[in-house]
């Protein structure tokens, strides 16, 4: 099919593919996106590069296929029959059943990278891993290429918590490396699940639809995410997809706000700082987390504007807290890879610090570990080191997930490692995680780096991290993200709790 003759059709189809959720797969390693567009019997795999303010560029036709990349959807009748049967059995026994749906992340991209045998290889691997992780009587079905449905055997012990723990085990099992030809591959999956007691109707059709909604909610939060069904998901799924113009209007109207999550010392319990996190006060959808708008922000070239707004709001909040006599030693601000590639980013941050009268050592710049591990860009390295020389703390975020080498750490002026939540969850009961974190802490001490653990949700996790020697902690168990005007009340309550603990050096403010 000559490209020139059908260029307008390709452009229109590509736009439609981008607009329709599920029609596009993102390659996290390359930053490229791929969309399969079908014309008659032919399917064209287009390479798309994002970053232009209002559009995108079709780079080239990568491959012509006689058949679509995705296989045809499998017959759902056996799945629905299995779900209906499980629901009837659960009713008779006063028990619960559940539907779990898994989607392999970036499935189409992986198929293109690893060739025609990849779909079957990944399917065999997935089914094998799932069956080894399930009980006798649990059933596995393939819905579409890369998507699987589990029907759980009815049980009185099947609660929402039990379903979440099972999903975590499935996700962990899928992430174990396996061989595919001469390559070693690690798969991640998004998971959605629903118990029959949560479904609005006691039918297999209603249950699988609810699990589908939960899966789509998980996919909105990025790779390797898991969500259980909630009734308001139906309302949210009915909302039209967010478009680039919506982001522009929201930025103009000031709908994006910086929220702040507390960080405390494990030594004294005192507040050591806060991390700034973007929230969108959407007029119809309510408060949206970054995962729901940042990908489109990046695709449409609006991250720089949002980053400037987050910096301004963070420094203004710090000045307000200072004025009111509150001690917030430092604010952490995330910089995206695209922001770090801007030649003037360090100068802009220095100018804003000077304009607000804030000392650079009160600003921590958070950089994802995978940016450091994968970056061969001298501009990124230069900007990080320039900000460190300015006096800013450099935090290496999500440490343990991005495979940064010791040489890359040595070449950057990193001051603190933020240990990823995957090492933190359940650490008080998991010896392997304790050994892993101990190794990270030992390395950090050797390199004279501070440490902060993310995702701390329980007192047991907090206590174990303190016992192992982690310097600082952050997570829902410490404090949830909140608007700047709620920080004073949080500090007051936190200091009151500290005052009731013997032997703790109390925070101020």
C-alpha positions as CSV (number, residue, x, y, z in Angstrom):
1,X,0.0,0.0,0.0
2,X,1.7,3.2,-1.1
3,X,2.1,5.5,1.9
4,X,1.6,8.8,0.0
5,X,-1.7,7.8,-1.5
6,X,-3.2,7.0,1.9
7,X,-1.3,9.5,4.1
8,X,-4.5,11.3,5.1
9,X,-6.2,8.1,6.1
10,X,-3.1,7.0,8.1
11,X,-3.1,10.3,9.9
12,X,-6.8,10.2,10.8
13,X,-6.6,6.6,11.8
14,X,-3.5,7.3,14.0
15,X,-5.3,10.1,15.7
16,X,-8.2,7.8,16.4
17,X,-5.9,5.1,17.7
18,X,-4.3,7.6,20.2
19,X,-7.8,8.8,21.3
20,X,-9.1,5.3,22.0
21,X,-7.8,3.7,25.1
22,X,-6.3,0.3,24.6
23,X,-5.4,0.9,20.9
24,X,-1.9,2.2,21.7
25,X,1.0,0.6,23.6
26,X,3.8,2.6,25.1
27,X,7.4,1.4,25.1
28,X,8.9,2.6,28.4
29,X,12.4,1.9,27.3
30,X,12.4,3.9,24.1
31,X,9.8,6.5,24.6
32,X,8.2,5.5,21.3
33,X,4.6,4.6,20.9
34,X,3.2,2.1,18.4
35,X,-0.3,1.9,16.9
36,X,-1.6,-0.8,14.6
37,X,-3.9,0.6,11.9
38,X,-5.9,-1.8,9.7
39,X,-7.0,-1.0,6.1
40,X,-8.9,-3.9,4.5
41,X,-6.7,-7.0,4.9
42,X,-3.5,-5.1,5.7
43,X,-2.3,-3.8,9.0
44,X,0.3,-1.1,9.2
45,X,2.4,-0.7,12.4
46,X,3.2,3.0,12.7
47,X,6.0,4.5,14.8
48,X,4.9,7.7,16.6
49,X,7.0,10.2,18.4
50,X,5.3,12.5,20.9
51,X,6.4,15.8,22.2
52,X,5.0,18.3,19.7
53,X,2.7,20.9,21.4
54,X,-0.5,20.1,19.6
55,X,0.1,17.1,17.3
56,X,2.4,14.2,16.6
57,X,4.7,13.0,13.9
58,X,4.4,9.8,11.9
59,X,8.0,8.8,11.5
60,X,7.9,5.9,9.2
61,X,6.0,2.7,8.5
62,X,7.9,0.1,10.5
63,X,6.3,-3.0,9.2
64,X,3.6,-4.3,6.9
65,X,1.6,-7.3,8.1
66,X,-0.8,-9.5,6.2
67,X,-2.6,-10.2,9.5
68,X,-3.3,-7.9,12.5
69,X,-0.8,-8.0,15.4
70,X,-3.5,-9.0,17.9
71,X,-5.2,-12.3,17.5
72,X,-9.0,-12.3,17.3
73,X,-10.8,-12.2,20.7
74,X,-11.4,-15.6,22.2
75,X,-15.0,-16.8,22.8
76,X,-16.1,-15.5,26.2
77,X,-19.0,-18.0,26.5
78,X,-16.9,-20.6,28.5
79,X,-15.7,-17.8,30.8
80,X,-19.2,-16.6,31.4
81,X,-20.4,-20.2,32.0
82,X,-17.6,-20.8,34.5
83,X,-18.4,-17.5,36.3
84,X,-22.2,-18.3,36.5
85,X,-21.4,-21.7,37.9
86,X,-19.0,-20.3,40.5
87,X,-21.6,-17.7,41.5
88,X,-24.3,-20.4,42.0
89,X,-22.0,-22.5,44.0
90,X,-20.9,-19.6,46.2
91,X,-24.6,-18.8,46.9
92,X,-25.3,-22.3,48.0
93,X,-22.3,-22.4,50.4
94,X,-22.6,-18.8,51.6
95,X,-19.1,-18.2,50.2
96,X,-17.4,-15.8,47.7
97,X,-16.0,-16.2,44.3
98,X,-14.1,-13.7,42.3
99,X,-13.1,-12.7,38.7
100,X,-9.5,-11.5,38.1
101,X,-8.4,-10.1,34.8
102,X,-4.7,-9.7,33.9
103,X,-3.2,-7.7,31.0
104,X,0.5,-8.1,30.0
105,X,1.9,-4.6,29.8
106,X,3.2,-3.4,26.4
107,X,2.1,-6.7,24.9
108,X,2.0,-5.4,21.3
109,X,5.4,-3.7,21.5
110,X,7.0,-6.9,22.9
111,X,5.4,-9.0,20.1
112,X,7.0,-6.7,17.5
113,X,10.4,-6.7,19.2
114,X,10.6,-10.5,19.7
115,X,9.0,-11.7,16.5
116,X,6.1,-13.9,15.4
117,X,6.6,-16.6,18.1
118,X,6.4,-14.1,20.9
119,X,2.6,-14.1,21.5
120,X,2.5,-17.9,21.9
121,X,5.7,-18.0,24.0
122,X,4.3,-15.3,26.4
123,X,0.9,-17.0,26.6
124,X,2.4,-20.3,27.5
125,X,4.7,-18.7,30.1
126,X,1.8,-16.7,31.6
127,X,-0.6,-19.6,31.8
128,X,2.1,-21.8,33.4
129,X,2.9,-19.1,36.0
130,X,-0.7,-18.4,36.8
131,X,-1.6,-22.1,37.3
132,X,1.4,-22.6,39.6
133,X,0.2,-19.7,41.7
134,X,-3.5,-20.8,42.0
135,X,-5.4,-23.3,44.1
136,X,-6.9,-26.5,42.7
137,X,-10.3,-25.6,41.3
138,X,-9.3,-22.1,40.2
139,X,-9.6,-21.7,36.4
140,X,-7.6,-19.8,33.8
141,X,-8.9,-18.5,30.5
142,X,-7.3,-16.5,27.7
143,X,-9.6,-13.6,26.7
144,X,-7.5,-11.8,24.1
145,X,-3.9,-11.8,23.2
146,X,-2.1,-10.7,26.3
147,X,-5.2,-10.7,28.5
148,X,-6.3,-13.5,30.8
149,X,-9.3,-14.2,33.1
150,X,-9.2,-16.2,36.4
151,X,-12.3,-17.6,37.9
152,X,-11.7,-18.4,41.6
153,X,-13.1,-21.4,43.3
154,X,-15.8,-20.3,45.9
155,X,-14.5,-20.0,49.4
156,X,-15.7,-18.5,52.7
157,X,-12.2,-17.2,53.3
158,X,-12.2,-15.3,50.0
159,X,-12.3,-11.6,51.2
160,X,-11.3,-8.4,49.5
161,X,-8.0,-8.6,51.4
162,X,-7.4,-12.2,50.4
163,X,-8.1,-11.2,46.8
164,X,-5.6,-8.3,47.0
165,X,-2.9,-10.6,48.4
166,X,-3.5,-13.2,45.7
167,X,-3.2,-10.5,43.0
168,X,0.1,-9.4,44.6
169,X,1.4,-13.0,44.4
170,X,0.3,-13.3,40.8
171,X,2.1,-10.0,39.9
172,X,5.3,-11.1,41.7
173,X,5.2,-14.5,40.0
174,X,4.8,-12.9,36.6
175,X,7.8,-10.7,37.1
176,X,10.3,-13.6,37.5
177,X,12.6,-13.7,34.4
178,X,12.2,-16.4,31.8
179,X,13.9,-17.3,28.6
180,X,12.4,-16.6,25.2
181,X,14.7,-17.8,22.4
182,X,18.1,-16.3,23.2
183,X,16.7,-13.4,25.2
184,X,15.7,-13.2,28.9
185,X,12.4,-11.4,29.5
186,X,10.7,-10.0,32.5
187,X,6.9,-9.4,32.1
188,X,4.8,-7.1,34.2
189,X,1.0,-7.2,34.3
190,X,-1.9,-4.9,35.3
191,X,-4.6,-6.6,37.3
192,X,-8.3,-5.9,38.0
193,X,-10.5,-8.0,40.2
194,X,-14.0,-8.1,41.6
195,X,-15.7,-10.3,44.2
196,X,-19.2,-11.5,43.3
197,X,-20.5,-9.8,46.5
198,X,-19.3,-6.5,45.1
199,X,-20.9,-6.9,41.7
200,X,-24.2,-5.0,41.1
201,X,-25.8,-8.2,39.7
202,X,-25.1,-11.8,40.5
203,X,-24.2,-12.9,36.9
204,X,-21.0,-13.8,35.2
205,X,-21.5,-11.0,32.7
206,X,-21.8,-8.4,35.4
207,X,-18.8,-9.8,37.3
208,X,-16.4,-9.9,34.3
209,X,-17.5,-6.3,33.4
210,X,-16.7,-5.1,36.9
211,X,-13.3,-6.8,36.8
212,X,-12.7,-5.2,33.4
213,X,-13.4,-1.7,34.8
214,X,-11.0,-2.4,37.7
215,X,-8.4,-3.5,35.1
216,X,-8.8,-0.2,33.1
217,X,-8.5,1.7,36.4
218,X,-5.2,-0.2,37.1
219,X,-3.9,0.6,33.6
220,X,-4.5,4.3,34.1
221,X,-2.0,4.1,37.0
222,X,0.8,2.7,35.0
223,X,2.5,-0.7,34.5
224,X,2.3,-3.4,37.2
225,X,-0.7,-1.8,38.9
226,X,-3.5,-3.6,40.6
227,X,-7.0,-2.4,41.5
228,X,-10.1,-3.9,43.0
229,X,-13.6,-2.9,41.7
230,X,-15.4,0.0,43.3
231,X,-18.9,1.2,42.3
232,X,-17.7,4.7,41.2
233,X,-15.5,3.2,38.5
234,X,-18.6,2.9,36.3
235,X,-19.2,6.6,36.7
236,X,-15.6,7.4,35.9
237,X,-15.5,5.1,32.9
238,X,-18.4,7.0,31.4
239,X,-16.5,10.3,31.4
240,X,-15.1,11.3,28.0
241,X,-11.3,10.7,27.7
242,X,-9.0,13.6,28.7
243,X,-7.8,15.6,25.7
244,X,-4.9,18.0,25.2
245,X,-7.2,21.0,25.2
246,X,-8.5,20.0,28.6
247,X,-5.0,20.2,30.0
248,X,-4.4,23.6,28.5
249,X,-7.7,25.0,30.0
250,X,-6.9,23.4,33.3
251,X,-3.4,25.0,33.4
252,X,-4.9,28.4,32.5
253,X,-7.6,28.1,35.2
254,X,-5.1,27.0,37.9
255,X,-6.8,23.6,38.4
256,X,-3.4,21.9,39.1
257,X,-2.3,22.1,42.7
258,X,0.8,21.0,44.6
259,X,-0.1,18.6,47.4
260,X,2.5,17.6,50.0
261,X,3.3,14.3,51.7
262,X,5.3,14.3,55.0
263,X,8.6,12.7,55.5
264,X,10.0,12.0,59.0
265,X,13.2,10.9,60.7
266,X,13.3,7.4,62.0
267,X,15.7,8.6,64.7
268,X,13.8,11.5,66.2
269,X,10.3,11.2,64.6
270,X,10.6,14.9,63.6
271,X,9.4,16.2,60.3
272,X,12.3,16.2,57.9
273,X,10.5,17.5,54.8
274,X,7.6,17.0,52.4
275,X,7.4,15.8,48.8
276,X,5.4,17.9,46.3
277,X,2.9,15.9,44.3
278,X,0.7,17.3,41.5
279,X,-3.1,17.0,41.8
280,X,-5.7,18.0,39.3
281,X,-8.9,19.5,40.7
282,X,-11.1,18.4,37.7
283,X,-14.5,20.1,37.6
284,X,-16.3,16.8,36.8
285,X,-14.0,13.9,37.8
286,X,-12.9,15.3,41.1
287,X,-9.3,15.1,42.3
288,X,-7.0,13.2,39.8
289,X,-3.7,11.7,40.7
290,X,-0.6,12.2,38.4
291,X,-1.0,8.8,36.7
292,X,-4.2,10.0,35.2
293,X,-2.8,13.0,33.4
294,X,1.0,12.9,33.3
295,X,1.3,10.6,30.3
296,X,-0.9,12.9,28.2
297,X,1.0,15.9,29.6
298,X,4.2,14.4,28.3
299,X,2.8,13.4,24.9
300,X,1.4,16.9,24.3
301,X,4.5,18.8,25.5
302,X,2.9,20.5,28.6
303,X,5.2,19.0,31.3
304,X,7.4,22.0,31.3
305,X,4.5,24.3,32.1
306,X,3.2,22.0,34.9
307,X,6.8,21.7,36.3
308,X,7.1,25.5,36.5
309,X,3.8,25.7,38.3
310,X,4.7,23.0,40.8
311,X,8.0,24.7,41.6
312,X,6.3,28.1,42.1
313,X,3.5,26.7,44.3
314,X,6.0,24.6,46.4
315,X,8.3,27.6,47.1
316,X,5.3,29.8,47.9
317,X,4.0,27.1,50.3
318,X,7.4,27.0,52.0
319,X,7.5,30.8,52.5
320,X,3.9,30.7,54.0
321,X,4.9,28.0,56.4
322,X,8.0,29.9,57.4
323,X,5.9,33.1,57.9
324,X,3.6,31.1,60.2
325,X,6.5,29.8,62.3
326,X,6.2,26.2,61.0
327,X,9.4,24.1,60.6
328,X,9.3,22.3,57.2
329,X,13.0,21.8,56.5
330,X,12.9,20.8,52.9
331,X,10.5,20.2,49.9
332,X,11.1,17.4,47.4
333,X,10.3,18.2,43.8
334,X,10.1,15.6,41.0
335,X,11.8,16.4,37.7
336,X,10.8,14.3,34.6
337,X,13.3,13.1,32.0
338,X,12.1,15.7,29.6
339,X,12.5,18.5,32.1
340,X,16.1,17.2,32.9
341,X,16.9,17.5,29.2
342,X,16.1,21.2,29.1
343,X,19.4,23.1,29.0
344,X,18.0,26.0,31.1
345,X,16.3,24.0,33.8
346,X,19.0,24.6,36.4
347,X,19.0,28.4,35.7
348,X,15.3,28.5,36.0
349,X,15.3,26.7,39.4
350,X,18.1,29.0,40.6
351,X,16.1,32.1,39.5
352,X,12.9,30.9,41.3
353,X,14.8,30.1,44.5
354,X,16.3,33.6,44.5
355,X,13.0,35.2,43.6
356,X,11.3,33.6,46.6
357,X,14.2,34.0,48.9
358,X,14.6,30.3,49.6
359,X,18.0,28.7,50.3
360,X,18.8,26.0,47.7
361,X,19.5,23.4,50.5
362,X,15.8,23.4,51.3
363,X,14.9,22.0,47.8
364,X,15.4,18.3,47.0
365,X,15.4,17.4,43.3
366,X,14.0,13.9,42.8
367,X,15.3,12.0,39.8
368,X,14.0,8.6,38.8
369,X,16.7,5.8,39.1
370,X,15.8,4.5,35.6
371,X,16.6,8.0,34.2
372,X,20.1,7.7,35.6
373,X,20.5,4.1,34.6
374,X,19.4,4.7,31.0
375,X,20.6,8.2,30.3
376,X,23.6,8.8,28.0
377,X,22.6,12.4,27.8
378,X,25.3,14.8,28.9
379,X,22.7,17.5,29.4
380,X,20.8,15.4,32.0
381,X,24.1,14.7,34.0
382,X,25.2,18.3,33.7
383,X,21.8,19.6,35.0
384,X,21.8,17.2,37.9
385,X,25.3,18.1,39.0
386,X,24.7,21.8,38.4
387,X,21.7,21.7,40.8
388,X,23.8,19.8,43.3
389,X,26.5,22.5,43.1
390,X,23.8,25.1,43.6
391,X,23.1,23.5,47.0
392,X,20.0,21.4,46.2
393,X,19.7,17.8,47.6
394,X,19.6,15.2,44.8
395,X,17.3,12.3,45.6
396,X,17.5,9.1,43.5
397,X,13.8,8.1,43.4
398,X,12.4,4.5,43.2
399,X,15.9,3.1,44.0
400,X,16.1,-0.6,43.4
401,X,13.9,-0.7,40.3
402,X,16.0,1.1,37.6
403,X,19.3,-0.9,37.6
404,X,21.5,2.1,38.1
405,X,25.2,1.0,38.4
406,X,27.6,2.1,41.1
407,X,29.6,4.0,38.4
408,X,26.5,6.0,37.5
409,X,26.0,6.9,41.2
410,X,29.6,7.9,41.4
411,X,29.3,10.2,38.4
412,X,26.3,12.0,39.8
413,X,26.1,14.2,42.9
414,X,23.4,12.1,44.5
415,X,22.8,12.8,48.2
416,X,20.0,10.4,49.1
417,X,18.5,7.1,47.9
418,X,14.7,6.7,48.1
419,X,14.1,3.0,48.5
420,X,11.2,1.9,46.3
421,X,8.0,0.8,48.0
422,X,8.3,-2.7,46.5
423,X,11.1,-3.4,49.0
424,X,9.1,-1.9,51.8
425,X,5.6,-3.5,51.7
426,X,5.5,-6.2,54.3
427,X,9.2,-5.9,55.2
428,X,8.5,-6.6,58.9
429,X,7.4,-10.1,58.0
430,X,9.7,-10.9,55.0
431,X,13.3,-11.9,55.7
432,X,14.3,-11.6,52.0
433,X,13.2,-8.0,51.9
434,X,15.0,-7.3,55.1
435,X,18.2,-8.6,53.6
436,X,17.7,-6.6,50.4
437,X,17.1,-3.4,52.3
438,X,20.0,-4.1,54.6
439,X,22.3,-4.4,51.6
440,X,21.0,-1.1,50.2
441,X,21.5,0.6,53.5
442,X,25.0,-0.8,53.8
443,X,26.0,0.4,50.4
444,X,24.5,3.8,51.1
445,X,26.5,4.1,54.3
446,X,29.7,3.2,52.4
447,X,28.9,5.9,49.8
448,X,27.9,8.4,52.5
449,X,24.3,8.7,51.1
450,X,21.2,9.3,53.2
451,X,18.3,6.9,52.8
452,X,14.5,7.3,52.7
453,X,12.0,4.5,52.4
454,X,8.8,5.1,50.3
455,X,5.4,3.5,50.7
456,X,5.5,2.9,54.5
457,X,1.9,2.0,55.5
458,X,2.1,0.1,58.8
459,X,3.8,0.6,62.2
460,X,5.5,-2.7,61.7
461,X,7.2,-1.6,58.5
462,X,8.2,1.7,60.1
463,X,9.7,0.0,63.1
464,X,11.6,-2.6,61.0
465,X,13.1,0.2,58.7
466,X,14.2,2.1,61.8
467,X,15.8,-1.0,63.2
468,X,17.6,-1.7,60.0
469,X,19.0,1.9,60.0
470,X,17.0,3.6,57.3
471,X,17.2,7.4,58.0
472,X,13.8,8.6,56.8
473,X,10.4,7.3,55.9
474,X,7.4,8.4,53.9
475,X,4.0,6.8,53.1
476,X,0.4,6.6,54.0
477,X,1.3,5.3,57.4
478,X,3.1,8.6,58.1
479,X,0.7,10.9,56.3
480,X,-1.2,11.1,53.0
481,X,-0.6,13.8,50.4
482,X,-2.6,16.9,51.4
483,X,-3.0,20.5,50.3
484,X,-0.6,23.1,51.7
485,X,-3.2,24.6,54.1
486,X,-3.6,21.2,55.8
487,X,0.1,20.8,56.6
488,X,0.0,23.0,59.8
489,X,-2.7,20.8,61.4
490,X,-0.8,17.7,60.5
491,X,2.4,19.1,62.1
492,X,0.5,20.0,65.2
493,X,-1.1,16.6,65.6
494,X,2.2,14.8,64.8
495,X,4.1,16.9,67.4
496,X,1.4,16.1,69.9
497,X,1.9,12.4,69.3
498,X,5.7,12.8,69.6
499,X,5.4,14.6,72.9
500,X,3.6,11.5,74.3
501,X,6.4,9.1,73.4
502,X,9.2,9.0,76.1
503,X,12.8,9.5,74.8
504,X,11.8,11.1,71.5
505,X,13.4,14.4,70.5
506,X,10.4,16.4,69.7
507,X,9.9,18.3,66.4
508,X,9.3,22.0,66.3
509,X,6.6,24.2,64.8
